[in-house]
Each structure stands twice: as structure tokens, then as C-alpha cells.
Amino acid sequence: MSYLRPYLGPSLTCRPLCGLLIGAILSGCLVGPDFRRPVLAPNAGYIQSNKSPNTLGKSRPIASQQFSNNLDVPARWWTEFNSPQIDHLVDQAVTRNPDLASAQAALRAAHAMLAAQKGALFPQVDAGVAASRQRNSATLASPLNSNAEDFSLYTGQINIVYAPDVFGGIHRQIESVQAQAENQRFAVEAAYVTLTSNVVVAAIQVGSLQAQIRAAEEVVNADQSILDALNLRKRLGEASTGDVAAQAAAVAQAKTAIPPLRKQLGQQEHLLAQLTGQTPAEFAEEWIDLSSLHLPAELPLSLPSKLVEQRPDIRAAEANLHAASAQVGVAIANRLPNISLSAALGGASTNIGSIFSNGNALWFVTGGVTQPIFDAGALRDKQHAAEAQFDQAKEQYRSAVLSAFQNVADTLLALNQDTGALMAGSEAERSAQKSLEIARTRLEHGEGNASAVLNAEQTYQQTSSILIQAKAARFSDTVALFQALGGGWWNRSNANQVADKQAKED
């Protein structure tokens, strides 16, 4: 029985009720909807069919990247960049990040709550011992066979309470808690993927800023050399005071580009400290050579049908939908008869040593059925609320899927555009560097002026910075693709061990 809606009200007679109960017990009925994973639309995809993402930068002088549907996302995808510094930072973050540790603790709590919830399927047994000293009123007959008015009474008994899950309400509640534990499991995986991606992107930004600072310092040093040469020529009467002043202004102008870059570098290092579970004072500065990073030539591009399996946010939304589905069954079961069984076995005596002897034993067995009759529609409204929350969870799942596809599409678009930006930036940087060299040479030979050098220098600084940022953007967007495809959590051995352990427990 997949969905049982009838409301058993006061007009229900005893015979149909008994038949319903017996039938439910024999069939193992579970009220409420049986959960089924939503089916992905057959035409779901990342981009339009006329915009193939198979290659990036093909037949261009800059390193190309190609996509492969047969290539899986590795568990440690960041090692594709061949940077020991990045590997070290990620290992630190996975070990020490408090947010990831918090999510893992929440997962352990969820598993413990699931184990506790399963206890509702079994009889609850407890034992108790009581001792009392009493004086009976002379007006009343003594409760003892000896008619003693003063006595001590010792009682010990074992109590057993059991509520058979006739309509599956307890099973549905366990199913809901199990789905909540699954939701938390994928929350951990999402935290892991986000953390590792953020660390790698921050490290790439550190390398980018370090490269920009080096380039700016080279400009300052070159300008200072020209200024020194002009000062020498001025002393020899070959250069004017105006040329020297203009070049001094160029040196000062070049120096102004460095403090903002150092500020950004410091902020990125502080971010890395936080991600790796350290204070800024504890963090050891890492030197990351952007030019030495390896750009993966072949990138994975999971099929749309696989994306819903790989994205932890989608899997978490699916688990949330499952939990909401089970809660509908719980709400329906609460409107149906509740059967309870209880029993006790023990004894009572005025002598603690003879509680269970000399005919002092006592026992009882009780059974009962409770059917809600009138609650002003509260249980019905709770069922409607559970059904509405189920609908809400369905839309949240759909939103998660759409966001995931948008995320992948945005990343593919960014990677496609990165190649063009990098090529244009490389050509612009080469041209600006050549122009600056010509301007400096002319000024050194007294054929040019300082303003031409200053203009060429500013152009070179801008193009050099743009080129470095374009290189960093391509690395960062490659990281974004690994993250958008799920981060390869399913290939981690400890993640698989957790899944296998949970499957055995469930």
C-alpha cells in the first residue's frame, strides 16, 4: 500500500476497524508516498547544440584545453596543477579547517540520531525497585494479610511497552531521519569541495598578486635606472632639469601601484590562513610561481545525467526531498489508530529477600487501541502542511538542478573566453613592452622625452597586469569547472568508506 488517505472517523464500526488492523499487520503497510528520485528532462544540457564546448584554444599558440566525457574528476584534482605549495595548503585546510570539522561532527550526530530513532521499532524494557515505610490508618483495613498497621513494602518489577508499527508511521519517521542524515552527509561533501576549491583559488590569486608586484617592482627599478642616468647627464649638462623632474615623477607614479597590490596580497594570505585553520600570525607565507603552474590539457565534462549524481548540493536537495516525502507518511499515520501493548512482571513484599517468593509475584498485560476522533482538524492540517513542504522540497530540488547546470554552463563559457583574453593580453603585453623599450632607449640617447616614457610605462603596467590576471583567471576557471562538476568527492576512499558504513547500518 503506497498511499493511504481515508480518515478513520467516529462512524467507523468495530468490524471494519479490526479487519483493517489485521490486514495492515499482515501486509506490512506503509502509509504515505514511496520516494522516487525525480527524473531529469531528456533534453537537459549545459549549452545550446550549436555551441560545442569540445575544444578550447584549438590551433592557437597558447596551450589548448580539451573536454572529455570519458574523463572522471579525480579525488585530488588540484594536483593537476603540479604545485607542491597548493597541495600543502589543501592538506592543511582539510585537516584543520573548523567549518569542515563542524560539518563532520554534525554528520556523526545525525548518524547517532538515526540509530536512536530505530530503537522505536523495538519494545522498551525497564526495571524498577521501590521501597517505602508506611503506617496505615486505624480507620482503614490494613492492606497486608497480617493486618499490621506499620510495615515496610519493597516492590521490584520489569516493565515492557511496545507500540506495533501497524501503519508504518515509525518506519516513515526512521526513513525521514535517515534521509536527514544523508542530507548532512552531502553537506559535508559540499563543505569539502567548497573548501578545497576556495583554497586553490586563493592560492592562485596569491601567485597572481605576487607576479603583479614583481612586474611593478621591475618597472620601478627600470625607471630608477633611467632617473640615475638622467641625473648623471644633467651633471654633464646633457639633460634638463625638466627631464629629471619628469622622470622622478615617473618613478613615484610607478611606486604607487605597489601598495594596493600588497594590500590585496595580504588579504588573500589572511584568507588562506582562515581556510587552513590558522590565525594570520601563524600562517607561513607561501611563494607560488604562477608561471610554473601546469594547466591541465584535458578536462572532464560529465554528462548531464551524471551531474545530478556528482553534485553534493543536488544530492543534499534530493535527501531533503526524501525526508519531506517520508514526513507525509508520518502525518498520515498519526491520523490512524495507534495500538499499544504493555506488560509488567515483578513482586512485592514486606521483606526485601522474599519479593519474588511465597506467592509475592505480580504481573499484568494491557493492550489498547486509540483512534483520534476530534481534534478540530489539527492532524488533517498537519498532513496538508507536510504535503505542502513536500511540494516545496520538490521545487528546491529543481532549483538546485537548474543552478548546477547554470554553474557548469557559466564555467564553460568562461573557459571559452579565457583563451581569447589570454591571447589578446599576451599580444598587448608584448607590444607595450616593445614600445616602452623604444621610449626608454630614445630618452637615454636624448632623442625622446620623459612624458613619452611615462605614457609607455603606464601602458606596459596595465597590459602586464591584465596578462597576469588573464593567466590567473584561466587557472581559476579550471578550478571552477572541477568544482562545478562535483569536485570528485566520490573518488575519495574515506568518502566511500563512510557511504559503505552507512549502507550497512541502514
Phi, psi and omega per residue, in radians:
M1 nan 1.999 -3.028
S2 -1.606 -0.443 -3.083
Y3 -2.699 2.052 -3.071
L4 -2.075 1.969 -3.022
R5 -1.832 -0.462 -2.987
P6 -0.966 2.426 3.081
Y7 -1.655 2.116 -3.071
L8 -1.533 1.718 -3.038
G9 -1.706 -2.951 -3.042
P10 -1.181 -0.313 -3.114
S11 -1.384 -0.120 -3.119
L12 -1.208 2.241 -3.120
T13 -1.474 2.929 -3.064
C14 -1.148 -0.745 -3.054
R15 -1.120 -0.851 3.082
P16 -1.073 -0.624 -3.141
L17 -1.111 -0.805 3.121
C18 -1.070 -0.736 3.121
G19 -1.099 -0.699 3.127
L20 -1.118 -0.754 -3.122
L21 -1.122 -0.804 -3.132
I22 -1.092 -0.756 3.137
G23 -1.121 -0.683 -3.140
A24 -1.152 -0.725 -3.140
I25 -1.097 -0.765 -3.092
L26 -1.223 -0.575 -3.062
S27 -1.606 -0.158 -3.106
G28 1.084 0.812 -3.012
C29 -1.164 2.391 2.996
L30 -2.091 1.971 -3.141
V31 -1.328 2.792 3.118
G32 1.657 2.958 -3.095
P33 -1.303 2.430 2.995
D34 -1.410 2.242 -3.024
F35 -1.249 2.373 3.017
R36 -2.330 2.355 -3.131
R37 -1.096 2.350 3.098
P38 -1.048 2.506 -3.107
V39 -1.591 2.356 3.124
L40 -1.310 2.450 3.124
A41 -1.041 2.429 -3.065
P42 -1.111 -0.452 -3.111
N43 -1.708 0.271 -3.140
A44 -1.168 2.383 3.140
G45 -2.845 3.067 -3.075
Y46 -1.579 -0.707 -3.087
I47 -2.408 2.971 3.127
Q48 -1.220 2.644 -3.015
S49 -1.093 -0.431 -3.104
N50 -1.533 0.103 3.128
K51 -2.153 1.390 -3.062
S52 -1.241 2.320 3.118
P53 -1.738 0.361 -2.979
N54 -1.133 -0.575 -3.112
T55 -2.337 2.717 3.054
L56 -2.274 2.265 3.064
G57 1.173 0.477 -3.093
K58 -1.169 2.386 3.115
S59 1.098 0.514 3.084
R60 -2.046 2.729 -3.076
P61 -1.201 -0.311 3.127
I62 -1.515 2.554 -3.076
A63 -0.862 2.292 -3.101
S64 -1.603 2.763 3.036
Q65 -2.259 2.425 -3.136
Q66 -2.172 2.652 3.126
F67 -1.750 2.605 3.092
S68 -2.440 2.204 3.076
N69 -1.280 -0.288 -3.099
N70 -1.649 -0.020 -3.109
L71 -1.676 2.204 -3.130
D72 -1.554 2.765 3.077
V73 -1.403 2.062 -3.123
P74 -1.201 2.729 -3.124
A75 -1.110 -0.721 3.113
R76 -1.921 1.131 -3.052
W77 -1.084 -0.450 -3.089
W78 -1.191 -0.322 3.098
T79 -1.205 -0.228 3.081
E80 -1.092 -0.370 -3.135
F81 -1.439 -0.122 3.094
N82 0.960 0.832 3.129
S83 -2.154 1.885 3.095
P84 -1.043 -0.563 -3.141
Q85 -1.140 -0.775 3.123
I86 -1.143 -0.735 3.108
D87 -1.015 -0.755 -3.122
H88 -1.124 -0.752 -3.130
L89 -1.119 -0.734 3.139
V90 -1.141 -0.737 3.123
D91 -1.076 -0.700 3.089
Q92 -1.085 -0.777 -3.093
A93 -1.127 -0.778 -3.119
V94 -1.101 -0.575 -3.104
T95 -1.429 -0.613 -2.910
R96 -2.054 -0.158 -3.065
N97 -1.165 2.197 -3.077
P98 -1.243 -0.539 3.138
D99 -1.156 -0.702 3.094
L100 -1.175 -0.726 3.108
A101 -1.108 -0.642 3.103
S102 -1.124 -0.761 3.120
A103 -1.104 -0.662 3.120
Q104 -1.168 -0.669 3.080
A105 -1.132 -0.691 3.096
A106 -1.099 -0.602 3.097
L107 -1.174 -0.714 3.096
R108 -1.098 -0.686 3.099
A109 -1.126 -0.694 3.130
A110 -1.110 -0.705 3.110
H111 -1.161 -0.664 3.100
A112 -1.147 -0.689 3.095
M113 -1.139 -0.627 3.095
L114 -1.131 -0.780 3.117
A115 -1.088 -0.674 3.118
A116 -1.165 -0.680 -3.125
Q117 -1.133 -0.588 -3.132
K118 -1.153 -0.357 3.112
G119 -1.113 -0.335 -3.138
A120 -1.194 -0.260 3.128
L121 -1.354 -0.250 -3.014
F122 -1.951 2.754 3.068
P123 -1.078 2.529 3.088
Q124 -1.709 2.150 -3.075
V125 -2.106 2.294 3.041
D126 -2.489 2.733 -3.136
A127 -2.095 2.564 -3.139
G128 -2.502 2.583 3.082
V129 -2.285 2.350 3.121
A130 -2.327 2.541 3.098
A131 -2.358 2.422 -3.140
S132 -2.568 2.689 3.031
R133 -2.059 2.213 -2.998
Q134 -2.314 2.662 2.912
R135 -2.117 2.206 -3.123
N136 -1.554 2.474 3.112
S137 -1.170 2.475 3.125
A138 -1.141 -0.357 3.140
T139 -1.254 -0.477 -3.073
L140 -1.833 2.674 3.070
A141 -1.244 2.490 3.124
S142 -1.158 2.430 3.109
P143 -1.316 -0.146 -3.107
L144 -1.616 2.628 3.068
N145 -1.093 -0.506 -3.127
S146 -1.386 -0.103 -3.101
N147 1.053 0.347 3.108
A148 -1.199 2.446 -3.139
E149 -1.527 -0.561 3.075
D150 -1.883 2.261 -3.115
F151 -2.778 2.766 2.977
S152 -1.850 2.479 -3.128
L153 -2.229 2.217 3.122
Y154 -2.036 2.255 -3.106
T155 -2.270 2.359 3.040
G156 -2.396 2.381 -3.130
Q157 -2.748 2.756 3.053
I158 -1.933 2.220 -3.121
N159 -1.888 2.393 3.124
I160 -2.220 2.208 3.110
V161 -2.216 2.321 -3.118
Y162 -2.512 2.319 3.083
A163 -2.068 1.765 3.136
P164 -1.044 2.381 -3.125
D165 -1.502 1.229 -3.025
V166 -1.084 -0.787 -3.056
F167 -1.791 0.113 3.041
G168 1.446 0.228 -3.141
G169 -1.087 -0.710 3.127
I170 -1.183 -0.720 3.106
H171 -1.081 -0.694 3.109
R172 -1.153 -0.648 3.107
Q173 -1.144 -0.715 3.074
I174 -1.105 -0.728 3.105
E175 -1.042 -0.707 3.122
S176 -1.141 -0.802 3.139
V177 -1.140 -0.650 3.090
Q178 -1.094 -0.724 3.097
A179 -1.156 -0.625 3.084
Q180 -1.135 -0.655 3.061
A181 -1.133 -0.669 3.081
E182 -1.126 -0.697 3.085
N183 -1.029 -0.765 -3.127
Q184 -1.198 -0.589 3.096
R185 -1.046 -0.772 -3.131
F186 -1.345 -0.360 2.974
A187 -1.134 -0.651 3.069
V188 -1.126 -0.792 3.141
E189 -1.115 -0.677 3.104
A190 -1.120 -0.712 3.107
A191 -1.108 -0.681 3.130
Y192 -1.128 -0.837 -3.120
V193 -1.118 -0.767 3.138
T194 -1.109 -0.755 -3.125
L195 -1.086 -0.895 -3.110
T196 -1.094 -0.677 3.117
S197 -1.145 -0.760 -3.138
N198 -1.111 -0.671 3.125
V199 -1.118 -0.799 -3.105
V200 -1.141 -0.757 3.131
V201 -1.110 -0.753 3.121
A202 -1.094 -0.690 3.111
A203 -1.128 -0.705 3.103
I204 -1.119 -0.696 3.094
Q205 -1.129 -0.661 3.061
V206 -1.052 -0.824 3.104
G207 -1.063 -0.684 3.117
S208 -1.118 -0.800 -3.122
L209 -1.186 -0.669 3.081
Q210 -1.077 -0.703 3.112
A211 -1.169 -0.700 3.117
Q212 -1.139 -0.672 3.106
I213 -1.142 -0.731 3.104
R214 -1.057 -0.773 -3.140
A215 -1.098 -0.715 3.128
A216 -1.163 -0.671 3.117
E217 -1.176 -0.605 3.077
E218 -1.114 -0.683 3.093
V219 -1.118 -0.764 3.120
V220 -1.061 -0.781 -3.130
N221 -1.123 -0.710 3.113
A222 -1.139 -0.734 3.113
D223 -1.122 -0.667 3.128
Q224 -1.145 -0.638 3.100
S225 -1.115 -0.722 3.101
I226 -1.130 -0.720 3.129
L227 -1.091 -0.723 3.107
D228 -1.094 -0.713 3.127
A229 -1.151 -0.698 3.129
L230 -1.156 -0.669 3.091
N231 -1.086 -0.689 3.100
L232 -1.130 -0.775 3.140
R233 -1.141 -0.588 3.107
K234 -1.128 -0.715 3.116
R235 -1.131 -0.486 3.108
L236 -1.538 -0.024 3.122
G237 1.403 0.328 -3.105
E238 -1.831 -0.081 3.134
A239 -2.390 2.601 -3.089
S240 -1.555 2.844 3.079
T241 -1.109 -0.605 3.127
G242 -1.100 -0.690 3.110
D243 -1.120 -0.735 -3.140
V244 -1.129 -0.777 -3.138
A245 -1.101 -0.700 -3.133
A246 -1.146 -0.698 3.136
Q247 -1.227 -0.624 3.067
A248 -1.076 -0.670 3.076
A249 -1.132 -0.633 3.116
A250 -1.129 -0.688 3.100
V251 -1.103 -0.806 3.136
A252 -1.100 -0.693 3.128
Q253 -1.115 -0.722 3.141
A254 -1.136 -0.633 -3.135
K255 -1.174 -0.467 -3.108
T256 -1.169 -0.332 -3.128
A257 -1.339 -0.309 -3.014
I258 -1.397 -0.828 -3.095
P259 -0.974 -0.760 3.100
P260 -1.066 -0.628 3.119
L261 -1.187 -0.711 3.096
R262 -1.129 -0.617 3.081
K263 -1.081 -0.840 3.125
Q264 -1.114 -0.667 3.124
L265 -1.098 -0.772 3.116
G266 -1.066 -0.698 -3.141
Q267 -1.160 -0.680 3.107
Q268 -1.179 -0.649 3.089
E269 -1.178 -0.633 3.065
H270 -1.132 -0.662 3.086
L271 -1.103 -0.766 3.111
L272 -1.091 -0.654 3.097
A273 -1.070 -0.782 3.140
Q274 -1.135 -0.734 -3.130
L275 -1.153 -0.569 -3.133
T276 -1.604 0.209 3.047
G277 1.280 0.599 -3.126
Q278 -2.270 2.802 2.965
T279 -1.450 2.761 3.114
P280 -0.956 -0.600 -3.134
A281 -1.197 -0.497 -3.120
E282 -1.441 -0.374 -2.990
F283 -1.246 2.283 3.082
A284 -1.607 2.134 -3.083
E285 -1.051 2.355 3.114
E286 -1.883 2.318 3.057
W287 -1.659 2.025 -3.070
I288 -2.029 1.987 -3.134
D289 -1.479 1.851 -3.089
L290 -1.057 -0.622 -3.091
S291 -1.225 -0.330 -3.116
S292 -1.590 -0.147 3.139
L293 -1.188 2.461 3.132
H294 -1.631 2.285 3.107
L295 -1.655 2.050 -3.137
P296 -0.993 2.212 -3.114
A297 -1.349 -0.482 -3.126
E298 -2.126 2.215 -3.080
L299 -2.025 2.510 3.084
P300 -1.283 2.580 3.019
L301 -2.457 1.598 -3.057
S302 -1.108 2.534 3.056
L303 -1.116 2.617 3.141
P304 -0.940 -0.637 3.138
S305 -1.158 -0.458 3.108
K306 -1.467 -0.448 -3.075
L307 -1.059 -0.694 -3.123
V308 -1.192 -0.342 3.066
E309 -1.474 -0.530 -2.986
Q310 -1.601 -0.524 -3.063
R311 -1.333 2.085 -3.127
P312 -1.149 -0.503 3.121
D313 -1.208 -0.614 3.087
I314 -1.209 -0.738 3.133
R315 -1.136 -0.626 3.084
A316 -1.156 -0.719 3.102
A317 -1.144 -0.619 3.085
E318 -1.131 -0.756 3.113
A319 -1.113 -0.649 3.090
N320 -1.132 -0.670 3.077
L321 -1.128 -0.711 3.118
H322 -1.079 -0.781 3.135
A323 -1.078 -0.717 3.123
A324 -1.156 -0.633 3.091
S325 -1.091 -0.771 -3.135
A326 -1.147 -0.584 -3.142
Q327 -1.160 -0.453 3.029
V328 -1.111 -0.759 3.089
G329 -1.099 -0.667 3.097
V330 -1.082 -0.756 -3.119
A331 -1.138 -0.659 3.113
I332 -1.202 -0.741 -3.128
A333 -1.090 -0.562 3.130
N334 -1.155 -0.305 3.132
R335 -1.592 -0.088 -3.075
L336 -1.793 2.918 -3.108
P337 -1.000 2.500 3.106
N338 -1.974 2.142 -3.128
I339 -1.764 2.368 3.106
S340 -2.337 2.437 3.092
L341 -2.203 2.422 3.104
S342 -2.529 2.650 3.141
A343 -2.669 2.718 3.097
A344 -2.502 2.522 3.089
L345 -2.402 2.223 -3.113
G346 -3.006 -2.680 3.140
G347 -2.857 2.863 3.123
A348 -2.488 2.448 -3.121
S349 -2.794 2.762 3.053
T350 -1.434 -0.102 3.100
N351 -2.142 2.103 -3.048
I352 -1.056 -0.447 -3.121
G353 -1.375 -0.179 -3.090
S354 -2.140 0.522 -3.131
I355 -1.031 -0.725 -3.043
F356 -1.856 0.393 3.137
S357 -2.300 3.039 3.077
N358 0.981 0.674 3.075
G359 1.270 0.327 -3.116
N360 -1.547 -0.005 -3.118
A361 -1.184 2.614 3.062
L362 -2.442 2.683 3.103
W363 -2.789 2.784 2.994
F364 -2.724 2.686 3.065
V365 -2.312 2.284 -3.103
T366 -2.314 2.411 3.036
G367 -2.295 2.584 -3.127
G368 -2.714 2.727 3.072
V369 -2.234 2.242 3.130
T370 -2.082 2.197 3.127
Q371 -2.104 2.093 3.063
P372 -1.024 2.284 -3.138
I373 -1.952 -0.900 3.137
F374 -2.420 2.134 3.074
D375 -2.435 0.403 -3.138
A376 1.050 0.508 3.091
G377 1.382 0.205 -3.073
A378 -1.102 -0.811 -3.114
L379 -1.172 -0.637 3.096
R380 -1.118 -0.755 -3.130
D381 -1.171 -0.609 3.077
K382 -1.127 -0.638 3.073
Q383 -1.134 -0.746 3.116
H384 -1.100 -0.654 3.111
A385 -1.136 -0.732 3.119
A386 -1.107 -0.683 3.104
E387 -1.162 -0.671 3.089
A388 -1.156 -0.668 3.100
Q389 -1.181 -0.554 3.047
F390 -1.125 -0.779 3.085
D391 -1.086 -0.691 3.101
Q392 -1.076 -0.767 -3.140
A393 -1.120 -0.609 3.087
K394 -1.084 -0.753 3.137
E395 -1.220 -0.585 3.079
Q396 -1.159 -0.664 3.069
Y397 -1.111 -0.791 3.131
R398 -1.069 -0.702 3.115
S399 -1.116 -0.699 3.122
A400 -1.098 -0.702 3.115
V401 -1.139 -0.808 3.140
L402 -1.084 -0.712 3.123
S403 -1.122 -0.667 3.135
A404 -1.136 -0.756 3.120
F405 -1.148 -0.675 3.077
Q406 -1.097 -0.723 -3.139
N407 -1.035 -0.823 3.134
V408 -1.146 -0.752 -3.140
A409 -1.082 -0.750 3.116
D410 -1.072 -0.700 -3.126
T411 -1.179 -0.733 3.100
L412 -1.082 -0.731 3.104
L413 -1.087 -0.768 -3.138
A414 -1.084 -0.746 -3.141
L415 -1.141 -0.656 3.094
N416 -1.101 -0.705 -3.114
Q417 -1.372 -0.436 -3.110
D418 -1.063 -0.665 -3.103
T419 -1.098 -0.797 3.118
G420 -1.117 -0.723 -3.141
A421 -1.147 -0.694 -3.136
L422 -1.179 -0.708 3.130
M423 -1.160 -0.781 3.117
A424 -1.124 -0.709 3.125
G425 -1.133 -0.654 3.120
S426 -1.144 -0.767 3.124
E427 -1.137 -0.715 3.141
A428 -1.151 -0.683 -3.126
E429 -1.163 -0.696 3.118
R430 -1.137 -0.757 3.134
S431 -1.131 -0.748 -3.127
A432 -1.154 -0.672 3.127
Q433 -1.139 -0.729 3.110
K434 -1.118 -0.727 3.120
S435 -1.104 -0.707 3.137
L436 -1.164 -0.717 3.119
E437 -1.083 -0.712 3.124
I438 -1.133 -0.780 -3.128
A439 -1.101 -0.726 3.134
R440 -1.157 -0.738 3.140
T441 -1.079 -0.748 3.140
R442 -1.127 -0.702 -3.135
L443 -1.161 -0.679 3.136
E444 -1.135 -0.503 3.137
H445 -1.675 0.137 3.084
G446 1.314 0.319 -3.096
E447 -1.772 -0.221 -3.106
G448 -2.127 -2.877 3.104
N449 -2.357 2.847 -3.058
A450 -1.163 -0.555 -3.116
S451 -1.137 -0.600 3.100
A452 -1.159 -0.697 3.099
V453 -1.123 -0.735 -3.124
L454 -1.082 -0.770 3.124
N455 -1.121 -0.747 3.132
A456 -1.149 -0.649 -3.136
E457 -1.152 -0.767 3.119
Q458 -1.087 -0.704 3.108
T459 -1.113 -0.737 3.137
Y460 -1.136 -0.749 3.118
Q461 -1.018 -0.777 -3.118
Q462 -1.132 -0.828 -3.101
T463 -1.186 -0.648 3.114
S464 -1.113 -0.771 3.124
S465 -1.137 -0.709 3.137
I466 -1.111 -0.705 -3.139
L467 -1.141 -0.762 3.125
I468 -1.094 -0.743 3.133
Q469 -1.149 -0.627 3.103
A470 -1.142 -0.687 3.089
K471 -1.121 -0.777 3.133
A472 -1.116 -0.657 -3.140
A473 -1.106 -0.648 -3.129
R474 -1.186 -0.698 3.063
F475 -1.138 -0.768 -3.110
S476 -1.129 -0.680 3.127
D477 -1.245 -0.493 3.018
T478 -1.155 -0.720 3.037
V479 -1.042 -0.765 -3.113
A480 -1.066 -0.592 3.115
L481 -1.176 -0.802 3.093
F482 -1.008 -0.710 3.135
Q483 -1.197 -0.759 -3.106
A484 -1.103 -0.496 -3.135
L485 -1.536 0.066 3.039
G486 1.950 -0.165 3.026
G487 1.348 0.081 3.056
G488 1.229 0.379 -3.100
W489 -1.051 -0.514 -3.079
W490 -1.230 -0.245 3.109
N491 -1.666 0.014 3.077
R492 -1.418 2.307 -3.075
S493 -1.116 -0.694 -3.122
N494 -1.214 -0.545 3.076
A495 -1.159 -0.705 3.118
N496 -1.181 -0.626 3.109
Q497 -1.136 -0.695 3.089
V498 -1.092 -0.754 -3.138
A499 -1.112 -0.760 -3.139
D500 -1.131 -0.721 -3.132
K501 -1.114 -0.749 -3.129
Q502 -1.152 -0.682 3.141
A503 -1.081 -0.707 3.117
K504 -1.158 -0.692 -3.139
E505 -1.188 -0.632 -3.086
D506 -1.364 nan nan
